[in-house]
Amino acid sequence: MSLDIEYHKTMLELNLRVTPKDVLVGWYSTGAAVVAADAVLHNFFGDGAPNGALHLAVDTRFLDPDRAVRAWVGAPVALRGAVLGTSFVAVRLSFAFAEAERAGLPLLSATSPAPLPSDTAGLNAGLARLHALLELGAEYASAVAAGRARGDPQLGRALSEAVHAVPRLSKAAVEGMFADAVQDVLLVMFLSNITRTQLVLADKLNTPLNV
């Protein structure tokens, strides 16, 4: 196994110039368990991590979905003051996802994923989910206003912020914006098809004929 230490140091320095608030916390690999070579990598990345390195392993085969993502921290194994090696101790993980990321988790974690929905099907599913959430919020607000349910101040502020964040547009304005977006997508598809055709023609013209 070879490790280009200078390359990793240079890339880390360049990354910190762009995002100086980033902090090195460790490294990741693919696999279901720790292997012997991981100790060398862990010691290298541990030198740049303020609180010690974290080793994150992702089992891309998903043989055990409950243990597909695991993490360890390294603890030195010493005898009479001499460090003999590194012992990996498993740590507990908690996962946090944005709403956009959460929508794709079933497809990523399924062993036999269903085919991806079309653009129209995805749009319909998103609108149906949005409609269900709006109905749920309206029912909660009506129940609190009528005294049938106890209001939650934090939830009320979140609903108020969500309502005020929506721009006040007429139906015609929304339909116009949607039509413009569709036209932009169609234009990009048209240009990509023209480019693909030009490349095919250029390839055919530059290909010598075999006599």
N, C-alpha and C positions, 0 to 999 in steps of 0.2 A: 504494500500500500504506500502511495506517495502523497504528500501533502505540500502544496505550494503555499508556504506560510506568508511570504512576501505579497503574493497576490491577494490573499484574504485580508491582510493588513491594509493594503492599498485600497481595496474595495470598501472596507469599513471606513477609512478616512474620507473617501470621496462621498460616501453616503451621509456621513455626519456633516459634511459641508452643505449638503442640500437640505437635510433635515436634522439640525443640531439637537433637537429635543429627543431624538430616538435614543434608546438605551439598549445595548446588547444584553440579552437575557439568556442566550444559549443557541442551540442548533437543533436541526431536525433531520430525520432520515426515514426511509421506508423499511418496514419489517415489523414482525410481531414481538421481537424480543431483543435483548442486548447481546451483541457479539463481542469477541475479544478486541477487535480493532476499534470499537467505540471508545475505549479508555483513552487512546491517543488523541482522538479528536476532542473528547470531552476536556482533557487537560489543556489543550490548546485554546479552546474557546473559553474555558474557565478563567484564563488569565485576563481576558478583557471584560468579563462580566463583574460588576461591582459586588453582587451578592452570590457569586458562584454561578456556574452554568446550569441550564436546564436542558435535558435531552428529551426531545419529543419524537416519538416514533409513530408512524401511521402505517397500518397494515392495509395496503392497497388491494389485497385479495379479499378482504372482509370475510375471512373464515369465521371469525367470532365478532359479530357486530357490536356486542357489548364491550369488547376489549380491542376495538379497531384502533383507537387512539390512546396511547399510554405515555407517561412521562416519568422521568427519574432525575434525581439530583445525585451528584457524586460525592462520596465521602472517602477521604484518603485512608488507606490501610497501612498503619505504621507498626514497626517493631523496634523497640529500643531507640526511638528517635529517627529511624530510617523509614522513609516511605517506600512500601513494597508494591503498591498498586492502588486501584480505585475500586470502591464498592458502590454499586448503583442501588439507590433506595427509591422505591416507587412513591410517587406523590399523587394525591387525589386531584382530579381535574373537574372543572366546571365549565360549561359551554355557554357562550352568549352570542346571539346572532341578531343581525339587523333583520327587519321585516322582509327586505328583498332577498336576503340570503336564506331565510327560513323557508321561502317558497320552493327553493330548489333542493332542500334536504331530502325529501322522500325519493326524488329521482336519483340522487347520489348514493343513498344508503341502500336502495333496493337491490337485491341480488339479481333479479330479472326485471329491470326497469321497463315500464311501458314506453311506447314511442312518444317523442316530444309532441305536444299539441301544436296545431297550426297557429298562425298569428291571430286569426279570427277566433279560434277556440280559446286561446289564452286571454284575449281581450274580453270575451264574454265571461270567462271565469273570474277575471279581475273585477269586472263590473258587478257580477252577482255577489261577490264577496263584499264589495263596497256597499252595495244596497243592503245586504244583511247587517253590516256594521251600523249603517245609518238608522235602520229600523230599531236595532238594539239600543242605540243611544237615545232615539226619540222615545222609546218605551220607558227607559230609565228616567229621562227628564220629566215625562208626564206623570210617572208614579211618584216622583219626589214632589212635584208641584201639587198633586192631589193629596199628598199626605199618606199615601199607601206604602211608601218606602222611605228609609232614612237616608238623607243626602250625605255624600262623601265630599268634603271640600276639595280634596286633591283631585278627585275624579271630575268634579264640576269645573275646576280651573282648566283641566286638560281638555274637556269638551268645549269650553268657551274659547280656548286658544285655537282648537281645531276649526271651529266655526268661523272665527274671525280671520283665519289664515286663508280661507277660500275666497278668491276674488269674486266680486259681484259682477257677473257677466250675464247678459241675456242669452236666451236659447239660440238666437241667430248668431251671436258672437261666438258661442261655443262651437256651433256647427261649422262656422267659417274657419275657426282655428283647426278643427279636426280635418276639414277638407284640405286646408293648406298643408298640414302634416302628411296626409295621404299623397298629395301631389309631389311633395319633396321625396318621399320614399319611392314613388314610381319613377321620378326623374333619375334618382340614383341607380335604380335597377336598369333603366334604359341605358344610361351611360356605361354601366358595367357590362351589359350585353354587347354594346358597340365596341368597347375595348377588347372584350374576349374575341369578338369576330375579327377585329383588326389583327390581333395577335395570331389567330389561326391562319389568316390570309398571308401574313408576313412569313410565318413558318413554312407555308406551302410554297411561296415564291422563292424562298431561300434554300429550299431543299433541292439538291441536284437530281436530275432524272437518271435513272438506271436503265441503260440501253442494253 
